[in-house]
Amino acid sequence: MRLLNHGPLQTVTLKDQAYQLIKDAILYRRLQINTVYSQETLCNELHISRTPVREALIELQNEGYVRFVRGRGFQVLELTRQEALDIVEMRREIEMFGAELAAERITDDQLQELEKVHQEMLDEEKHHDSREMYRLDYAFHQLIFQATGNSWLIQMNVKLRENFLRIETQGAFKTPQVAKQVFHEHGRILAALQKRSPVLARSAMKRHMNQTYKRTLENVLGTGKRE
């Protein structure tokens, strides 16, 4: 079984490509928590030397994704329950603020791009490709943050969203019924942005975030109350 999902690598930025491929494999569970993997396995699969792979792993270690196991390789780290709750809390608030701000600032071109991504999600429903659904879902939310024009918000959203994938069950698009719920929630957010209404946009995003928590995190984190 292939651990990483990739095509031919370019020779210009091997470390950056290895970093993104390994992180992607972590976020989408091809690399499992607490399993020891050898660097040599990744080098052989990517057909590159140890240096860019090790540099990529060091960066991922600094970001809290992996740790090195002396003489054996590396492990993917699991977030603590408290870390998970912190991520959920921050993402919920930042998404609502992002939607509110986007409603005030979104351009016609950005709105058209958001409408396009939403339609792609609706079209993709019949294929039941959950990975592609997650990609489009990510794009939908990222476009909203881009519409805020706030570079700090955009960067924070990327960091939070990536870490959010580490704790959720990733079951939001496994059934057509649940997928339809997500599309409906996205539709409400889109409609609010089309009206340029900060109040409606914040309310629609709050509902979406609450439902996202119920769909993908309640079984993992329980009630979400702090200890």
N, C-alpha and C positions, 0 to 999 in steps of 0.2 A: 504494500500500500504506500502510495506517495504521501509524504508528510507535508510537502509544500505544493501550492498550485501555481504553476509558472510556465512561461514560454521561454524562448532563447533569451539569455541575458546579454545586455550590451556591455562593452568593455570600459565605458567611460566612468561610471559611478558604481562599481561593483559593491562597495560597502553600503551605499544608500539603497541599492536594489535588494541586497541581502537583508538589510534592516527591515524594509517594508514587507518583504515576503515572509520573513519570520514573524513579524508582528501580526500580519494578516492571519497566519496559521495559528497564532495564539488566540486572537480574537474570535476566530471561527472554529476553534476547538479541534483543529487537526493535530495540534500539539497539546497534549493533555497535562493537567495540573499534576505536579509531583512525580511525573515519570522522568527518569533520567535519560537524556538524549545525548549522543556523542556529536561533537563538532564535525568529526570526520564524515558522519552520515550526511550532514547538510552540505559539506564541501563536495562530496561525491555526487549528490543529487543536483547541485547547482553548477557543477563542473568548474569550480573556482578554487583558489588556494585558501589556506587557513586564515590568512591575514584579514581579508575583508569580512569573513564570517565572524572572526573573533572580535573585530572592531564593532560590528553590528551588535553582537551579543553584549559587549561591554556597555554600549549605549542603552540597550534594553535593560541591562542590570541597573544602570543609573536611574532609569525611569520606573523601576520597581516591577518589571515584568518577569525577569528571570533571576536566578542565582547560579553561580558556578559551583559544581561539586568536584572537589579536588580529586584529580586523577581519573574522573569518570565522565565528565561532560557538564551538562547544565540541566536545570529544572525550571519549569514554568511555575511561578508563584501564585498562590491563592490569596485573594484579598480577605482581610478579616471582616467580620460582620460590621464592626464599627466603621471601617473604611467604606464598605458598601453603602451603609446608611448615609454617610457623608456625601457620597457621590449622588445618590438618589435625591437627597435634599437639595443639593446645589443645582443639579440638572433641572429639577422641577421649577425652581425659581428663575434660573437663567433663561429657560425656554419661554416662560411667560413674559419676562421682560423683553426678550428678543422679538417675540411676536408683536408686542405692544409698540416697540420702537420701529419695527419694520412697517407697521401699518401707517406710520407717519411719514416714512421716507422711501418706500418702495417705488421704483420707477416703472413706467409702462413696459419697458423691455424686460425687467426683472420679473414682473408679474406674468408676462407671457411665458418666460422660461419656467416659472413655477407651475403654471397651467399645463405646460408641456410635460413636465415630470409627473404631475398628478395623473395625466391621461395615460402616460406610459405605465404607471402602476396599475391602472384599471385594465389596460390591454394585456398586461403580464399575468393577470389573475388566472386566466385559463391555462397557463403553463405550469402553475403551482411550483415555480422555482423560488424557494424561500431565500436563497442566497441573493438572487437578482432583486427580489423584493426588498431585502435589507439594503442593498446598494441604492435603490431608488428612494427608499425611506430616508437614508442618510443624505442623499442629494436634496430631497425636499426640505429637510430641516436646515441643511447648510445654506441653501438659497435664501431662506428666511433671514439667517444671520448675516449673510452678505448684504442683504437689503438694508440692514441697520447702518452700514457704513462704519461700524465701530470695530477696528482691528483687534482690540482686546477681547471683545465679546466673541469674535470669530475664532480666535485662538483658544479661548476658554471652552467654547462649544466643542471644538475638535477633541480636546483633551478629555472632557467629560464624557463625550459620546463614545470614544474608544474604550474608556474604562468602564462605562456602563455595559458594554458588550461582554465584559469579563464576568459580570455577575448575573445577567439575566438568563433565562432559560432558552432564549432564542427560539421561542415557539410562536411568535406573533403571526407568522404567515404559514403555519403548518396545515391549517385547515381553511377552506374557502369561507366558512362562516366568520372566523376570527379576522381573516383578511378583509372581508367586507366591512367589519366594524372599524378597522383602521382606516380604510378608504373613506368611510363616512366621516370620521373625525377629521381627517385631512381636508375633506371637502368643506367642512364648517370653518376650518382655519382659513382656507383659500377664499371662501366667500367673504369672511371678515376683512381680509386683506384687500380684496377687490373693492370693498366699500370704504377702504382707508379708515376703518374704525378701530382705534387702539383698544377701546373697552371691549368690543366684541372679539378682537383678536386675542387679547389676554384671556378672556373667558373661555374661548374655544380651545386655546392651548392648555389651559388649566384642566379642562375636562379630558383632553387627550393624554396629558401626563398622568392624571389620576387613573385612567383606564389602562394605560401602559403599565403602571405599577401593579394593578390588579391582575393583568394578564400574565405578566412575566416575572414578577418578583415576590408576590405574596407567599408563595410556597417556599421560597428561598429565605426570605427575611422575616416572615411572620407578619406581625402588625406594623413593623417598622418603628416601633417605639424604642427610644434610646435606653440603654441599660444604666 
